[in-house]
Amino acid sequence: MIAAQSYDLGAFGNDPWWIIAIKCLAIFVLLILLTLFNIVFERKVVARMQHRVGPNRTGPGGWLQSLADGTKLMFKEDIVPRAADKIVYVVAPIISLVPAFLIMAVIPMGPEVSIFGHETRLQVTDMPVAVLFTLAIASVGVYGLMLAGWSSGSPYPLLGALRSTAQVISYELVMGLSFVGVFLFAGTMSTSGIVESQERLWYGIILMPSFVVYLISMVGETNRAPFDLPEAEGELVAGWGTEYSSFKYAMPFQAEYMNMVNVSAIATTLFLGGWRAPWPISAINDGMFNTGWWPILWFLGKIILLMFLFIWLRGTLPRLRYDQFMHFGWKVLLPISLVWIVAVAAMRLAFNEGIERSQILTYGGIAVAVILVASLLIPEKRPDDEAGSDRSDEPFDAFAGGHPVPPMPGQVPEPAAAAVRAGTTSTSSRSSTDEDTSGEGSHA
């Protein structure tokens, strides 16, 4: 068992009420400002990627555009569908928004500082299972989307809500598994304890597969492109938000941007050293930049860097099909996470038994080499073989279900199948007809 880190959870909960109120207000204001910033930041970055001009009219450099858009939505007409369950219809956006404010309460943003002469940590609270608390709160937010789709009284919002539920269940499972390696190395689920355990080396480096799996799962968890299937315009209009208008329409999307900040803050805490400065800044003057108010700068910088990753993916990757998306989560990410957990547990056991790191790397490299060689020797199944196995002699009727559907690989539509069945006979008859016609023409 790994020894517990030198941190004290008893330091939380002893602050005066006004210090706690200042911290809560600061988190509320920070999330609102980051939401306004990220909307314009996304539009400007995507505009630069697409070689066009982004927002540049409202405010200095266009940076007040999101504030103008939010104000416009507040004063637009609020329409409630006649078939909607009005109570649930109104409450659902609130359910999706409120949990987004709670996750940051357990995220450490810095060390101990002095606020009006009172020493306190830059964190509202902490608990022995703080990381599990963040997962639980993130799960509550999907109830808002589900209720929004169900209460709208329309089929397309309901389909979008069902997609969102299946998506969150799938990728939250993978996200939780990506945390297991961090728990094994840190020996705690406390967020402040995990940051303390990364004083020498960040877990994003030594647990790179866990970090990559988390980055992918956090994009799916927040319904962001290329995983924005719950509000896919092509087949679901606007998903669960189709029947919403005015500020009710803005609240779930505000929660989405806040959740982007939240998952980025969790990634920063668990894999990027939390509020600690990156090397070599952390080595200047015996860690001078890891004390006082400086760590807030590093913490926000890491969050903005991860937000850029969200925007970069949106600007470069096309949207996946839903079956591809679910296949990727259940049949690719989940097995990789399980195998990696076993590997991490084996490494921790080896470290506890006193085995040198060089020996572990040597044996691990040999195992990886054997797997790579085996994968090269196993013949690859070609798509042509799969199409051939599905090929049937029976013709395919595209209108059998009442509306046209495309054929599967290897299937031949009914008109083409009839022509194939006719085969050489039709060809010979056409040739004989041509000969007769040409003969008649010559006699004439």
Secondary structure per residue as TSV (DSSP state, phi and psi in degrees):
chain	resnum	aa	ss	phi	psi
A	1	M	-	360.0	140.0
A	2	I	-	-79.2	139.3
A	3	A	-	-69.3	144.5
A	4	A	-	-70.1	148.9
A	5	Q	-	-78.1	164.1
A	6	S	S	-86.5	78.6
A	7	Y	-	-138.8	158.3
A	8	D	-	-125.7	109.4
A	9	L	G	-73.0	-16.7
A	10	G	G	-68.3	-13.1
A	11	A	G	-71.6	-17.6
A	12	F	T	-90.0	147.6
A	13	G	T	91.1	-1.5
A	14	N	-	-104.0	3.2
A	15	D	S	-75.3	152.2
A	16	P	-	-62.3	158.4
A	17	W	H	-61.9	-33.0
A	18	W	H	-73.5	-28.7
A	19	I	H	-67.5	-43.3
A	20	I	H	-63.0	-40.2
A	21	A	H	-63.8	-40.5
A	22	I	H	-63.3	-42.1
A	23	K	H	-63.3	-45.5
A	24	C	H	-63.6	-42.0
A	25	L	H	-65.0	-38.4
A	26	A	H	-63.4	-40.5
A	27	I	H	-65.8	-42.5
A	28	F	H	-60.2	-48.5
A	29	V	H	-65.9	-39.8
A	30	L	H	-62.1	-43.8
A	31	L	H	-66.8	-38.9
A	32	I	H	-64.2	-46.3
A	33	L	H	-65.9	-39.7
A	34	L	H	-66.7	-33.3
A	35	T	H	-64.4	-47.7
A	36	L	H	-61.6	-39.6
A	37	F	H	-67.8	-44.6
A	38	N	H	-67.2	-32.4
A	39	I	H	-63.5	-48.9
A	40	V	H	-69.2	-39.1
A	41	F	H	-58.7	-43.1
A	42	E	H	-64.2	-44.9
A	43	R	H	-65.7	-36.3
A	44	K	H	-72.4	-41.4
A	45	V	H	-67.3	-45.0
A	46	V	H	-63.6	-38.0
A	47	A	H	-62.0	-41.8
A	48	R	H	-65.3	-38.7
A	49	M	H	-64.6	-32.3
A	50	Q	T	-97.3	10.9
A	51	H	T	57.4	49.1
A	52	R	S	-140.6	175.0
A	53	V	-	-92.4	129.0
A	54	G	-	-88.6	-159.9
A	55	P	S	-59.7	126.4
A	56	N	-	-148.1	14.8
A	57	R	S	-109.3	-45.9
A	58	T	S	-85.7	113.0
A	59	G	S	79.8	176.0
A	60	P	G	-62.3	115.5
A	61	G	G	67.8	13.1
A	62	G	G	82.3	12.0
A	63	W	T	-77.6	-4.9
A	64	L	T	-102.0	13.2
A	65	Q	H	-63.0	-42.6
A	66	S	H	-66.5	-33.2
A	67	L	H	-65.2	-40.4
A	68	A	H	-65.9	-39.9
A	69	D	H	-64.9	-42.3
A	70	G	H	-63.8	-40.4
A	71	T	H	-64.2	-39.8
A	72	K	H	-62.2	-43.0
A	73	L	H	-64.9	-33.4
A	74	M	H	-64.5	-30.5
A	75	F	T	-102.4	4.5
A	76	K	S	-77.8	161.0
A	77	E	-	-66.4	134.8
A	78	D	-	-96.7	111.0
A	79	I	-	-107.5	129.4
A	80	V	-	-111.9	122.1
A	81	P	-	-61.0	149.1
A	82	R	T	-65.5	-34.8
A	83	A	T	-86.3	2.4
A	84	A	S	-77.8	150.2
A	85	D	-	-81.8	101.7
A	86	K	H	-63.0	-38.9
A	87	I	H	-66.6	-50.6
A	88	V	H	-65.4	-36.5
A	89	Y	H	-59.3	-37.0
A	90	V	H	-81.4	-37.3
A	91	V	H	-76.3	-30.2
A	92	A	H	-56.4	-47.2
A	93	P	H	-61.6	-32.5
A	94	I	H	-67.6	-39.4
A	95	I	H	-63.5	-35.3
A	96	S	H	-75.1	-25.7
A	97	L	H	-89.0	-41.1
A	98	V	H	-60.4	-45.7
A	99	P	H	-60.9	-24.3
A	100	A	H	-64.5	-24.1
A	101	F	H	-84.3	-16.0
A	102	L	H	-87.2	-27.4
A	103	I	G	-63.7	-38.9
A	104	M	G	-67.3	-10.6
A	105	A	G	-65.8	-27.0
A	106	V	G	-106.4	9.5
A	107	I	-	-93.8	121.0
A	108	P	-	-75.5	127.0
A	109	M	-	-105.3	-4.6
A	110	G	S	176.1	175.7
A	111	P	S	-81.3	-160.2
A	112	E	E	-73.6	132.5
A	113	V	E	-133.1	173.6
A	114	S	E	-107.6	121.9
A	115	I	E	-117.4	109.0
A	116	F	T	53.6	41.9
A	117	G	T	82.7	1.3
A	118	H	E	-108.6	125.9
A	119	E	E	-78.6	125.7
A	120	T	E	-153.3	157.9
A	121	R	E	-85.9	151.1
A	122	L	S	-82.5	62.4
A	123	Q	S	-161.1	134.0
A	124	V	S	-67.5	-49.8
A	125	T	-	-158.3	170.1
A	126	D	-	-149.4	162.2
A	127	M	-	-153.0	162.4
A	128	P	T	-62.6	-22.0
A	129	V	T	-122.7	44.8
A	130	A	H	-63.2	-37.5
A	131	V	H	-66.4	-39.0
A	132	L	H	-65.8	-32.1
A	133	F	H	-61.2	-42.4
A	134	T	H	-63.7	-39.3
A	135	L	H	-65.1	-40.3
A	136	A	H	-65.5	-42.9
A	137	I	H	-66.8	-39.4
A	138	A	H	-63.0	-31.6
A	139	S	H	-70.2	-29.4
A	140	V	H	-67.3	-33.7
A	141	G	H	-59.6	-31.9
A	142	V	H	-69.3	-22.4
A	143	Y	H	-61.2	-35.5
A	144	G	H	-62.2	-43.6
A	145	L	H	-67.8	-40.3
A	146	M	H	-63.7	-45.6
A	147	L	H	-67.6	-33.7
A	148	A	H	-63.7	-42.7
A	149	G	H	-69.4	-38.8
A	150	W	H	-71.1	-39.8
A	151	S	H	-78.1	-10.4
A	152	S	T	-73.5	-18.6
A	153	G	T	70.9	29.4
A	154	S	-	-137.7	147.0
A	155	P	H	-69.9	-37.4
A	156	Y	H	-67.4	-43.4
A	157	P	H	-60.4	-36.2
A	158	L	H	-65.9	-41.6
A	159	L	H	-63.3	-41.3
A	160	G	H	-63.7	-38.1
A	161	A	H	-66.8	-40.0
A	162	L	H	-64.1	-40.9
A	163	R	H	-61.2	-44.6
A	164	S	H	-62.0	-40.3
A	165	T	H	-64.3	-48.4
A	166	A	H	-62.5	-37.6
A	167	Q	H	-66.1	-45.5
A	168	V	H	-66.7	-41.1
A	169	I	H	-60.4	-44.8
A	170	S	H	-65.0	-50.4
A	171	Y	H	-84.9	-19.1
A	172	E	H	-72.6	-31.4
A	173	L	H	-62.9	-45.4
A	174	V	H	-66.0	-39.2
A	175	M	H	-62.2	-43.8
A	176	G	H	-62.1	-38.2
A	177	L	H	-67.6	-30.6
A	178	S	H	-68.9	-18.4
A	179	F	H	-81.2	-19.0
A	180	V	H	-62.3	-40.6
A	181	G	H	-60.2	-38.6
A	182	V	H	-65.1	-42.3
A	183	F	H	-61.7	-40.3
A	184	L	H	-66.0	-37.3
A	185	F	H	-80.7	-38.9
A	186	A	H	-82.4	-27.9
A	187	G	S	74.8	17.6
A	188	T	-	-158.2	158.5
A	189	M	-	-108.0	5.8
A	190	S	-	-76.4	134.1
A	191	T	H	-65.6	-42.0
A	192	S	H	-66.6	-35.5
A	193	G	H	-67.1	-36.6
A	194	I	H	-66.9	-39.4
A	195	V	H	-65.0	-41.4
A	196	E	H	-61.8	-36.2
A	197	S	H	-73.1	-10.7
A	198	Q	T	-100.1	23.7
A	199	E	S	-62.7	-36.0
A	200	R	S	-96.2	-39.9
A	201	L	S	-147.9	133.0
A	202	W	-	-74.0	145.4
A	203	Y	H	-71.5	-19.8
A	204	G	H	-64.2	-19.1
A	205	I	H	-91.8	-51.3
A	206	I	H	-80.4	-17.1
A	207	L	T	-121.4	50.3
A	208	M	H	-56.8	-45.5
A	209	P	H	-58.3	-40.4
A	210	S	H	-62.3	-39.9
A	211	F	H	-65.6	-42.7
A	212	V	H	-65.8	-43.0
A	213	V	H	-62.4	-39.7
A	214	Y	H	-65.4	-41.5
A	215	L	H	-59.8	-40.3
A	216	I	H	-69.4	-44.8
A	217	S	H	-68.3	-30.3
A	218	M	H	-71.5	-27.5
A	219	V	H	-69.2	-41.9
A	220	G	H	-68.4	-34.3
A	221	E	H	-65.4	-34.5
A	222	T	T	-95.2	8.2
A	223	N	T	58.2	39.9
A	224	R	-	-100.6	154.4
A	225	A	T	-58.9	141.1
A	226	P	T	-87.7	17.8
A	227	F	S	-109.3	25.5
A	228	D	-	-87.4	56.4
A	229	L	-	-74.6	-31.2
A	230	P	T	-62.7	-23.8
A	231	E	T	-123.8	41.9
A	232	A	-	-67.7	119.7
A	233	E	H	-67.4	-29.5
A	234	G	H	-64.1	-42.5
A	235	E	H	-119.2	-12.8
A	236	L	H	-125.1	20.8
A	237	V	T	57.6	-95.7
A	238	A	T	-127.0	23.3
A	239	G	G	66.9	-143.5
A	240	W	G	-63.1	-18.2
A	241	G	G	-97.9	14.8
A	242	T	T	-61.0	-40.9
A	243	E	T	-93.3	9.3
A	244	Y	-	-99.1	152.3
A	245	S	-	-146.3	172.6
A	246	S	H	56.7	-143.9
A	247	F	H	-72.5	-23.9
A	248	K	H	-63.1	-32.5
A	249	Y	H	-71.4	-32.8
A	250	A	H	-77.9	-29.1
A	251	M	H	-61.9	-47.4
A	252	P	H	-63.0	-34.7
A	253	F	H	-73.5	-31.5
A	254	Q	H	-64.0	-40.2
A	255	A	H	-63.9	-35.7
A	256	E	H	-62.9	-45.1
A	257	Y	H	-68.1	-35.5
A	258	M	H	-66.0	-39.1
A	259	N	H	-67.2	-29.9
A	260	M	H	-61.6	-41.4
A	261	V	H	-66.0	-40.9
A	262	N	H	-63.3	-49.1
A	263	V	H	-66.9	-30.8
A	264	S	H	-68.1	-38.0
A	265	A	H	-66.5	-37.8
A	266	I	H	-65.7	-42.9
A	267	A	H	-60.9	-40.5
A	268	T	H	-63.6	-41.8
A	269	T	H	-69.8	-43.2
A	270	L	H	-87.1	-28.9
A	271	F	H	-124.3	-21.0
A	272	L	S	-114.7	26.3
A	273	G	-	78.5	6.6
A	274	G	T	64.5	-131.4
A	275	W	T	-83.0	2.2
A	276	R	-	-73.1	143.8
A	277	A	-	-70.6	146.9
A	278	P	-	-71.5	155.0
A	279	W	T	-72.7	140.9
A	280	P	T	-94.6	6.4
A	281	I	G	-61.9	-34.8
A	282	S	G	-66.7	-17.9
A	283	A	G	-93.1	-1.7
A	284	I	T	-76.7	127.9
A	285	N	T	50.2	48.2
A	286	D	T	55.5	44.1
A	287	G	T	76.7	33.6
A	288	M	G	-61.0	-34.3
A	289	F	G	-83.1	5.2
A	290	N	G	-103.9	15.2
A	291	T	S	-124.7	163.1
A	292	G	T	69.4	-140.1
A	293	W	T	-94.4	-4.3
A	294	W	H	-57.8	-41.9
A	295	P	H	-55.7	-27.0
A	296	I	H	-60.8	-35.8
A	297	L	H	-63.6	-45.5
A	298	W	H	-66.9	-38.8
A	299	F	H	-62.3	-48.9
A	300	L	H	-67.5	-35.0
A	301	G	H	-62.5	-41.0
A	302	K	H	-67.0	-38.0
A	303	I	H	-63.8	-44.9
A	304	I	H	-64.9	-35.3
A	305	L	H	-63.3	-41.9
A	306	L	H	-70.1	-33.1
A	307	M	H	-63.2	-37.6
A	308	F	H	-62.2	-34.7
A	309	L	H	-62.3	-43.7
A	310	F	H	-55.0	-48.5
A	311	I	H	-68.1	-38.5
A	312	W	H	-60.5	-43.5
A	313	L	H	-63.6	-40.8
A	314	R	H	-64.8	-36.3
A	315	G	H	-80.9	-9.1
A	316	T	H	-122.2	-30.6
A	317	L	-	-104.8	139.5
A	318	P	-	-78.1	161.5
A	319	R	-	-70.0	138.2
A	320	L	-	-78.7	158.0
A	321	R	-	-72.6	156.6
A	322	Y	H	-65.6	-37.8
A	323	D	H	-68.0	-36.5
A	324	Q	H	-64.3	-39.6
A	325	F	H	-64.4	-46.5
A	326	M	H	-71.0	-36.3
A	327	H	H	-61.7	-40.8
A	328	F	H	-64.1	-39.5
A	329	G	I	-71.7	-46.7
A	330	W	I	-85.0	-33.5
A	331	K	I	-106.4	-6.1
A	332	V	I	-119.2	-62.4
A	333	L	I	-67.6	-40.9
A	334	L	H	-63.8	-49.1
A	335	P	H	-62.2	-39.0
A	336	I	H	-61.3	-42.5
A	337	S	H	-63.0	-42.9
A	338	L	H	-65.2	-43.7
A	339	V	H	-64.4	-39.8
A	340	W	H	-67.6	-36.2
A	341	I	H	-61.6	-43.8
A	342	V	H	-61.4	-40.8
A	343	A	H	-65.1	-42.5
A	344	V	H	-64.8	-42.2
A	345	A	H	-61.8	-38.9
A	346	A	H	-65.6	-39.0
A	347	M	H	-65.4	-42.5
A	348	R	H	-64.7	-38.2
A	349	L	H	-64.7	-39.8
A	350	A	H	-65.5	-41.1
A	351	F	H	-62.4	-42.3
A	352	N	H	-66.6	-27.6
A	353	E	T	-84.5	-1.1
A	354	G	T	87.5	13.0
A	355	I	-	-74.6	137.8
A	356	E	-	-69.3	150.7
A	357	R	H	-63.9	-34.1
A	358	S	H	-63.3	-38.9
A	359	Q	H	-66.4	-40.0
A	360	I	H	-63.0	-43.5
A	361	L	H	-64.4	-37.6
A	362	T	H	-64.4	-50.8
A	363	Y	H	-64.9	-39.1
A	364	G	H	-64.2	-39.5
A	365	G	H	-64.2	-39.5
A	366	I	H	-63.2	-42.7
A	367	A	H	-63.2	-42.2
A	368	V	H	-64.9	-40.6
A	369	A	H	-62.9	-41.4
A	370	V	H	-62.6	-41.9
A	371	I	H	-64.7	-40.7
A	372	L	H	-64.9	-43.3
A	373	V	H	-64.0	-41.4
A	374	A	H	-63.3	-38.8
A	375	S	H	-66.7	-29.2
A	376	L	H	-75.8	-29.9
A	377	L	H	-80.5	-27.3
A	378	I	S	-72.9	124.1
A	379	P	-	-65.9	141.4
A	380	E	-	-84.0	136.9
A	381	K	-	-82.2	119.4
A	382	R	-	-83.4	151.4
A	383	P	H	-61.4	-30.4
A	384	D	H	-63.1	-37.3
A	385	D	H	-66.2	-40.0
A	386	E	H	-65.7	-40.0
A	387	A	H	-65.6	-38.0
A	388	G	H	-65.8	-36.5
A	389	S	H	-69.7	-27.4
A	390	D	H	-87.2	-7.5
A	391	R	-	-67.7	135.6
A	392	S	-	-126.2	149.6
A	393	D	S	-75.4	-21.6
A	394	E	S	-74.1	137.6
A	395	P	-	-68.5	154.2
A	396	F	B	-99.1	124.7
A	397	D	-	-99.6	109.2
A	398	A	T	-68.8	-20.6
A	399	F	T	-106.7	19.3
A	400	A	T	-64.1	-33.1
A	401	G	T	-90.8	5.5
A	402	G	S	99.5	-15.8
A	403	H	S	-143.9	150.9
A	404	P	-	-69.5	136.8
A	405	V	-	-130.3	148.1
A	406	P	-	-73.5	151.9
A	407	P	-	-73.8	154.0
A	408	M	-	-77.4	164.1
A	409	P	T	-57.5	128.0
A	410	G	T	94.9	-14.3
A	411	Q	-	-87.9	146.6
A	412	V	-	-115.5	126.9
A	413	P	B	-59.3	160.5
A	414	E	H	-56.6	-49.6
A	415	P	H	-61.4	-43.5
A	416	A	H	-66.5	-36.1
A	417	A	H	-64.0	-38.8
A	418	A	H	-63.8	-39.7
A	419	A	H	-66.3	-37.7
A	420	V	H	-66.3	-40.2
A	421	R	H	-64.2	-37.8
A	422	A	H	-64.2	-43.3
A	423	G	T	56.9	-126.9
A	424	T	H	-68.1	-26.8
A	425	T	H	-60.6	-47.2
A	426	S	H	-66.1	-35.8
A	427	T	H	-65.8	-44.2
A	428	S	H	-66.6	-37.4
A	429	S	H	-66.8	-38.5
A	430	R	H	-64.5	-40.8
A	431	S	H	-66.5	-39.7
A	432	S	H	-66.4	-38.0
A	433	T	H	-63.2	-42.2
A	434	D	H	-61.4	-40.3
A	435	E	H	-65.0	-41.0
A	436	D	H	-63.8	-41.5
A	437	T	H	-63.9	-44.4
A	438	S	H	-65.2	-34.5
A	439	G	H	-66.0	-43.6
A	440	E	H	-61.8	-38.5
A	441	G	H	-63.9	-38.6
A	442	S	H	-69.8	-37.2
A	443	H	H	-64.3	-38.6
A	444	A	-	-64.1	360.0
